[in-house]
Amino acid sequence: MRQLRIRTLAGLFAIAGVLSWAGARMLDALGSLPSVPVEAPIVLTAIAAVLLATALSLRSRLKAQRERQPGAKGVDPMMAARAVVFAQASALVAALVSGMYGGTGVFLLLSEIDLPARGDQALYAGLSVAAGVAVLAAAVYLERVCKLPEDEDDDNPTATPA
């Protein structure tokens, strides 16, 4: 499994943001701008907390296993693989969702912010982007925690086995 690149996530964020801004502009011209749900930043923050808790738990268990502490609970390789898949899926979705709310938020900030409803929507969009970035950070951290250590023989291809 390949690691996610920050460049890929940033690209998804940017593309989703531009498309969302254009879509919000078009929908506003038609008179029906969709709203940003109040629950969006709450759900994204909860996902970030789950990812971070999983990363911290796995990191401490892997450290105890590496140091051969007595009674250390090992990490099942399948569980670590599932955690990586969860982290990657969360990062990809969070990049898209954050970009979507970011584009909508930019549109709302550049339009008539005098309206109280639009100001609230821009605030919810900004909070959603911040929570999405927290999901991205926690997901990348979890992915790095579950990364296997590099094999020393791979660094030196001319090394001969003893």
N, C-alpha and C positions, 0 to 999 in steps of 0.2 A: 504494500500500500504506500502510495506516495504522500508526502507531506503537502499540506496546502501552502500556497505561497501568498504572502501578504499582497503582492501585486495583483493576483487573481481576485482576491477579496475586494481590493480597492477598485478594480475595474468593474466588478459586478455592482458595487455601491454606486459608482459614477454613472454607469449605464442605466441602472434603475432610477437614479435621481433625475437624470435628464428626461427619461421617458415619463416619469411621474409628473415632473414639472409641465411637460407638454400636454399630458393628459388632463391635469388639473386646469390648465389654461383653456383647453378645449371645452371641458365640462362647465367651466365658469361662463364661457361664452354662450353655452346652451342654457345656463341658469340653474344648473344642478350639480354643485360641487359636493362630492362625498365628504363625509365628516371623518375626523380622526378619532377613533374610540378612546375613551378615557382609560380603558383597561389595557391598552397596548403597552405603555411603559411598565405597568405592573407585571404583566405576563413575561415580558422580556427580562425584567429584573429577576423574576423567579427562576427563569431558565439559566441566567448567568449565575445565580446562587447555587443551583444544582450542579452546574458544570464546575464551579470553583470548589465546592465541597467534595465532589468526586476526585478532582485533581489533587487536592490536599490529602485526602484519604489514601489514594493510590501512591502518592509520593512518600508518605510516611511508612506505608507498608513495604514499598520497594526498598527504602532506605534500611529498614529493620532487617529485611531479607538479605540485602547486600552485606550488612555488617554482621550477619549471622547471630543476631540476638536470640537468646533462648526464648522459646514460645512465640516467635514471630510468625504471624499469619501470612502465608505466601499469597501471591497474586496469580490467579488462574490466567493463563495466556488468552483464553477465549474471552474472559471478562475484560482484559486490557484491550483486546481487539474491538470488542463492542463499544468500549469507552471511546476509542479513537473514531469509530464510525459515527457515534453520537456527537462527538466534538466536531467532526468535519461537516456533518449534516447541519448541525446548529450554526456553524460559522457561515456556511453558504446561504442558508435561509435568513440569518440575521443580516448579512450583507445586502441581500435583496430587499428585505423589509426596511432596514435603516435607510437605504437609498430611496425607497418609495416614500417614506415619511419625510426624508430630507428634502426631496423635490417638492412635495406638497407644502412643506413648511416654508421653503424659499418662495414659492408662489404666493402663499398667504402673507408673508412679510412684505413682499413687493406690491401686493394689491392693497385694497382698502383696509388697513389695519385698524381704522377708527371704529369699525363695527366690533362690538364686544364678542360676538360669536367667533369672528375670524381671529381675534387676538387669543381667545382660549384655544382654538384649534391649532394656531401656530405654537402655542406653549406645549400642548400635548404632542405635537409633531416633534418639537425639539427634545422633549423628555424621552420620546420613543427613540430618537436617533442616539441619544446618550446611553440609553439602556441597551440598544443594539450594539453599540461599540463595546459596552461591558460584556455582552455575550461573545463578541468576537475575541476580546482579550482572554476571557476565561476558556474559550474553546481552543485557542491557539496554545494556551498554557497547558491544558489537559493533553493536547496532542504531543507537546514536547515532553511532558512527564512520562508518557507511555512509549516514547521512542526508545528503541533498543540501542544499547551502546555500540559504537562503531567497532568493527572487527579490526584488530591490529594488523592482520595479514593483508587486509585490503589496502592499507596505506603503503605497503611495501610489496609490490607484486613480484619482486625478484627474490623475496625471502624463501629459503628452502626449509621444509619441515625437518625437525630434529629427529 
